[in-house]
Amino acid sequence: MVAINENYLKLKAGYLFPEIARRVNTFSQANPDAPIIRLGIGDVTEPLPQACRDAIIKATEKMGQRESFRGYGPEQGYGWLREKIATHDFQARGCDIDASEIFISDGSKCDTGNILDIFGNTNTIAVTDPVYPVYVDTNVMAGHTGAANEKGEYGGLVYLPITAANDFTATIPSQKVDLIYLCFPNNPTGAVATKEHLQAWVDYANSHGSIIFFDAAYEAFITDPTIPHSIYEIPGARTCAIEFRSFSKNAGFTGTRCALSVVPKTLEVKASTGEKIQLWSLWSRRQATKFNGVSYIIQRGAEAVYSPEGQEQTRGLVNFYMENASLIREKLSLAGFAVYGGENAPYVWLKTPNDLSSWEFFDKLLTTCHVVGTPGSGFGAAGEGYFRISAFNSRENVETALARIVKAFG
Ligand SMILES: *Cc1c(COP(=O)(O)O)cnc(C)c1O
């Protein structure tokens, strides 16, 4: 008889976004003329930068010529792209990261899930609450958890609440955990971690022999010059951290697909024999076996991000979304909401008024303002009573939505 991976049956079957879609559909069927604006999306809206499009077209033409045609590329990614990343994103910020430690991939979502391939099944795993659901679900699929309770918390995971009480940065646990997922700037709360906070995590990890998975997908949105963009800006991170980055949010590559993981060669874990094993070798072997690299055409598109035009254009995109974020913060505050995030991240996290639950506020916003956001409780139990508004939208939609909210709540 065929056996299936029954861990999948423990998953809270993609509850959040289907439930949002269900409620929006019900409402719009009853109110077909209501002009609904969606500020719930975690996807970019603005087109690909010109520099990236030009590079993609040029690379496509090269693929049409026998002399410049390319077949399989290096599994780890082309050297020219890895060199540019190492120089611009890491060495320029004082991080001791070499191009050979960078692995190009088709997404951070994939990387943060796939990384579990090189770890065993007995680790204690910590996630923040609220959290990017991929970290939790991939551990559920791998059989690293028990069943979920009614709040959606899985047995066996260590949840680190991030709330207004701790400035939305996870309090360092008193117990020992082996793997820790950190995402800063944070999705969904928009919070950032200071150098001191990340130093405390790095010190914790080095003293306990833990590994930090640092998701820096939103680093380009940091405006405060004192906030680190990479965990490798923190002394000691080369012996305890893997970093994930993506072109999805800074360059609008969510549909184009290109990202990277950084695995320092100094990252070692003891095997059961006591032998020290380099995680870089395991990840390199994993990628070479299960992945055949990102398309040459798309890697050329990603490389163009580092050209002077690409830098200017991606900065333009980020600034555009951050102006949206700042409008959202300003108008929501005016309407009397307690708002967080949105200063170094494209997400604003608000406290629901009058102690409404996240879903009660969702319904109220939908029915009174025809605006869709994301209930905080969908990202974890500690997100209850909070709500995420995304800055990924056109200026017109953001302004219209905010005017309706100010009118209804202000
Ligand atoms: C959008 C996002 C990513 C990027 O994922 P890709 O697969 O590279 O598109 C990674 N982490 C978080 C938390 C995100 O919100």
PDBQT file of the ligand as one rigid body, heavy atoms in Angstrom, charges set to zero:
ROOT
HETATM    1  C1  LIG A 501       8.163  38.009   0.045  1.00  0.00    +0.000 C 
HETATM    2  C2  LIG A 501       8.971  37.310   1.070  1.00  0.00    +0.000 A 
HETATM    3  C3  LIG A 501      10.080  36.543   0.700  1.00  0.00    +0.000 A 
HETATM    4  C4  LIG A 501      10.499  36.403  -0.740  1.00  0.00    +0.000 C 
HETATM    5  O1  LIG A 501      10.157  35.168  -1.227  1.00  0.00    +0.000 OA
HETATM    6  P1  LIG A 501      10.505  34.782  -2.737  1.00  0.00    +0.000 P 
HETATM    7  O2  LIG A 501      10.256  33.315  -2.784  1.00  0.00    +0.000 OA
HETATM    8  O3  LIG A 501      11.948  35.119  -2.947  1.00  0.00    +0.000 OA
HETATM    9  O4  LIG A 501       9.595  35.566  -3.631  1.00  0.00    +0.000 OA
HETATM   10  C5  LIG A 501      10.820  35.929   1.704  1.00  0.00    +0.000 A 
HETATM   11  N1  LIG A 501      10.488  36.072   2.994  1.00  0.00    +0.000 NA
HETATM   12  C6  LIG A 501       9.437  36.807   3.382  1.00  0.00    +0.000 A 
HETATM   13  C7  LIG A 501       9.149  36.942   4.831  1.00  0.00    +0.000 C 
HETATM   14  C8  LIG A 501       8.636  37.439   2.426  1.00  0.00    +0.000 A 
HETATM   15  O5  LIG A 501       7.574  38.151   2.819  1.00  0.00    +0.000 OA
ENDROOT
TORSDOF 0
